[in-house]
Amino acid sequence: MAKPQEKVSFGQRLKQIGMVFQFTAKQDRWFAPLVAAAVLLPLALTVVAVILWGWIWLPLGILFALLAVLIVLNLRSNKAMMNAAEGQPGAAAQIMENMRGDWRVTPAVSSTTQMDMVHLVIGRPGVILLAEGNPQRVRGLLGQEKRRLSKVIGSAPLHDYVIGQDEGELPIRKLRTTLLRLPRALSGKDVNSLDKRLKALTARPQMPKGAIPKNMRPPGAFRPSRRVSSTDCSAATASTPSHC
């Protein structure tokens, strides 16, 4: 089951918006002029409306200015985030984890030492594999993952994409829109069941903590050598002197 989202206080929300403002302003040189225009134009119209029809238009003008700023922030911050994420390892998984909706993301289910990786995503469209890295290497990783997953996903659709700018690849800035346009083939119950099966498939067994049980020890292992005491030696000498 998807984890319920934690409630965010009003102060934390304002802090998040401030961080988004700072990030977008650094990445996008047009952001500050657009925000200024989004504030000044509605306020200028509000002044005219107040002069002509009274102070009742002042609260509406302020609300329109705030709405315009939020629209500019949403559009420009998404673009700035995509520009910053392009070419960064693991960017596709991070974008999917921040998407709205029921998306179960497992980053780097398969990877190489050259930072090639395949991410596993489970959602209403089915099972999705996102590959990042060198196209030749990641296509081999994709083939391995598709063969492995085909044994447990049953009739669920399986989609795979290579993130990149070349022909036949999916640009990271189009990742959200592409996945949101996929047909919804599974119900919420199907997603939960599929998620459990795939987690069991990708889980790595862990060694038990503590002493290893006797029935799991290999023959001859963990047997301490027994030292012969002087008492045992004297007793043994009386019977068989050659033993000591």
Stockholm file with secondary structure:
# STOCKHOLM 1.0

chainA/1-244         MAKPQEKVSFGQRLKQIGMVFQFTAKQDRWFAPLVAAAVLLPLALTVVAVILWGWIWLPLGILFALLAVLIVLNLRSNKAMMNAAEGQPGAAAQIMENMRGDWRVTPAVSSTTQMDMVHLVIGRPGVILLAEGNPQRVRGLLGQEKRRLSKVIGSAPLHDYVIGQDEGELPIRKLRTTLLRLPRALSGKDVNSLDKRLKALTARPQMPKGAIPKNMRPPGAFRPSRRVSSTDCSAATASTPSHC
#=GR chainA/1-244 SS CCCCCCCCCHHHHHHHHHHHHHHHHHHCTTHHHHHHHHHHHHHHHHHHHHHHHCTTHHHHHHHHHHHHHHHHHHHHHHHHHHHHHTTCTTHHHHHHHTSSSCCEEEEEEEECTTSCEEEEEEETTEEEEEEESCHHHHHHHHHHHHHHHTTTSTTSCEEEEEBSSSTTCBCGGGHHHHHHTSCCCCCHHHHHHHHHHHHHHHCCCCCCSSSCCGGGSCTTTTCCCCCCCHHHHHHHHHHCGGGC
#=GC SS_cons         CCCCCCCCCHHHHHHHHHHHHHHHHHHCTTHHHHHHHHHHHHHHHHHHHHHHHCTTHHHHHHHHHHHHHHHHHHHHHHHHHHHHHTTCTTHHHHHHHTSSSCCEEEEEEEECTTSCEEEEEEETTEEEEEEESCHHHHHHHHHHHHHHHTTTSTTSCEEEEEBSSSTTCBCGGGHHHHHHTSCCCCCHHHHHHHHHHHHHHHCCCCCCSSSCCGGGSCTTTTCCCCCCCHHHHHHHHHHCGGGC
//
